[in-house]
């Protein structure tokens, strides 16, 4: 008989714990929708390490000897303010219509990293690039 109050206490405690988890779980879920932060190409350097959307006018599109493609905003390399880097071997790296982006205002979404002191986003999917 001495164990009955303990069992009732445990049941009540578990009910309370489950209620708290049920209410707070959606707040901590990594799958919840996040509002994308949109920044200009000139502000991109302030968001290193963050997932954002960078918008600006494409000033140059180029491909390296190794097959990497680059979409530059705000100037021609090495004076660009931001770069969308498309690694060689990805379907977009050979995407010939990248040249058609020159002069257009576009957005590139992803994680901003620094390369030689300039902010860039690695573009692995066409869905990361949107035209305005």
Wavefront OBJ file of the C-alpha trace (Angstrom):
o trace
v 0.000 0.000 0.000
v 2.962 2.317 0.526
v 3.670 2.346 -3.233
v 0.266 3.622 -4.375
v 0.896 7.294 -3.509
v 4.233 7.062 -5.332
v 2.576 5.653 -8.462
v -0.119 8.354 -8.364
v 2.566 11.000 -7.906
v 4.550 9.619 -10.860
v 1.462 9.541 -13.073
v 0.665 13.159 -12.200
v 4.277 14.174 -12.779
v 4.381 12.427 -16.169
v 1.093 14.078 -17.207
v 2.514 17.475 -16.269
v 5.782 16.771 -18.095
v 3.964 15.620 -21.228
v 1.782 18.743 -21.139
v 4.836 20.984 -20.925
v 6.558 19.126 -23.780
v 3.420 19.236 -25.910
v 3.172 23.013 -25.524
v 6.877 23.845 -25.917
v 7.962 21.295 -28.566
v 6.752 23.365 -31.543
v 8.784 26.321 -30.277
v 12.039 24.355 -30.287
v 11.473 22.438 -33.505
v 14.222 22.996 -36.094
v 11.685 22.254 -38.832
v 9.495 25.251 -38.100
v 9.328 27.844 -40.813
v 11.857 30.614 -40.515
v 11.520 34.040 -42.017
v 14.323 34.586 -44.504
v 16.426 37.673 -43.878
v 16.956 39.634 -47.101
v 20.028 41.864 -47.268
v 21.687 43.888 -50.020
v 24.967 42.755 -51.545
v 26.720 45.641 -49.767
v 25.453 44.371 -46.370
v 26.332 40.699 -46.939
v 29.671 40.899 -45.086
v 27.744 41.686 -41.890
v 26.037 38.255 -42.022
v 29.001 35.861 -42.211
v 28.002 32.378 -41.057
v 24.281 33.057 -41.367
v 21.689 31.761 -43.802
v 20.224 34.762 -45.604
v 19.039 35.953 -48.988
v 21.341 38.442 -50.690
v 19.900 40.676 -53.385
v 21.632 42.879 -55.886
v 22.417 43.556 -59.530
v 24.712 41.091 -61.285
v 27.746 42.963 -62.579
v 29.729 40.002 -63.916
v 29.432 36.278 -64.586
v 32.588 34.253 -65.126
v 33.947 30.723 -65.152
v 37.405 29.740 -63.901
v 39.815 27.396 -65.686
v 38.797 24.716 -63.155
v 35.119 25.108 -64.108
v 33.861 27.065 -61.093
v 31.271 29.704 -62.007
v 30.960 33.069 -60.278
v 28.063 35.517 -60.158
v 29.402 38.876 -58.935
v 27.436 41.786 -57.522
v 28.673 45.353 -57.064
v 31.697 45.128 -59.322
v 34.014 42.869 -61.275
v 36.452 40.566 -59.451
v 38.380 41.465 -57.301
v 36.259 44.550 -56.555
v 32.896 42.795 -56.153
v 30.770 43.300 -53.039
v 29.356 39.752 -53.087
v 29.743 36.502 -55.046
v 27.521 33.541 -55.774
v 30.010 30.667 -56.196
v 28.941 27.624 -58.191
v 31.474 24.787 -57.750
v 32.653 22.802 -60.733
v 30.766 19.573 -61.247
v 27.409 20.938 -60.156
v 24.754 21.141 -62.874
v 24.659 24.935 -62.624
v 28.405 25.345 -63.216
v 27.879 24.555 -66.895
v 24.553 26.393 -67.025
v 25.115 28.593 -70.087
v 22.223 30.929 -69.315
v 24.100 32.246 -66.259
v 25.420 34.890 -68.665
v 21.833 36.099 -69.100
v 21.820 37.187 -65.444
v 24.282 40.021 -66.096
v 22.581 43.364 -65.439
v 19.579 41.765 -63.724
v 18.529 42.107 -60.111
v 18.554 38.667 -58.495
v 18.534 37.044 -55.071
v 20.830 34.258 -53.881
v 19.929 32.326 -50.731
v 22.311 30.344 -48.556
v 24.995 30.507 -45.898
v 27.423 33.407 -46.273
v 31.108 32.557 -45.963
v 34.228 34.642 -46.520
v 36.663 33.967 -49.352
v 39.700 36.231 -49.590
v 37.883 38.822 -47.499
v 34.736 38.879 -49.662
v 31.320 37.415 -48.770
v 30.020 34.574 -50.896
v 27.334 31.896 -50.951
v 27.956 28.462 -52.419
v 25.181 27.773 -54.924
v 24.411 24.088 -55.408
v 20.837 24.352 -56.678
v 18.990 26.541 -59.147
v 16.373 27.058 -56.405
v 18.898 29.219 -54.528
v 18.752 31.831 -57.296
v 15.651 33.892 -57.994
v 15.212 36.702 -60.504
v 13.203 39.786 -59.667
l 1 2 3 4 5 6 7 8 9 10 11 12 13 14 15 16 17 18 19 20 21 22 23 24 25 26 27 28 29 30 31 32 33 34 35 36 37 38 39 40 41 42 43 44 45 46 47 48 49 50 51 52 53 54 55 56 57 58 59 60 61 62 63 64 65 66 67 68 69 70 71 72 73 74 75 76 77 78 79 80 81 82 83 84 85 86 87 88 89 90 91 92 93 94 95 96 97 98 99 100 101 102 103 104 105 106 107 108 109 110 111 112 113 114 115 116 117 118 119 120 121 122 123 124 125 126 127 128 129 130 131 132
